[in-house]
């Protein structure tokens, strides 16, 4: 367990998966996006006060070409709903959970 400052502040220790869902249960991961990738495209999304997009966001077709620039060699099809999903990406693969009674200052990305 990580102790000390909130480990996901400023988009640190997180990764964002670009995925497509087929049906209800088939999740197809296309690529993993870095903090730098998200920094390049986050202004294209209506993310409210979730500055580092720690939630799940649908990728509008209008933004798909910008996302495609981040994943060269991948074919992204307009009309198929793509999503960006945040997750923890801590060194060593450990998970971080606040201590009992400790409230994180923001959303904790799911593992």
Secondary structure, DSSP 8 states (H G I E B T S, - for coil): ---SS-TTGGGTTEEEEEEEEETTTEEEEEEEE-HHHHHHHGGGS--TT-TT--SEEEE-HHHHHHHHHHSTT----TTS-EEEEEEE--GGG------TT---SS-----
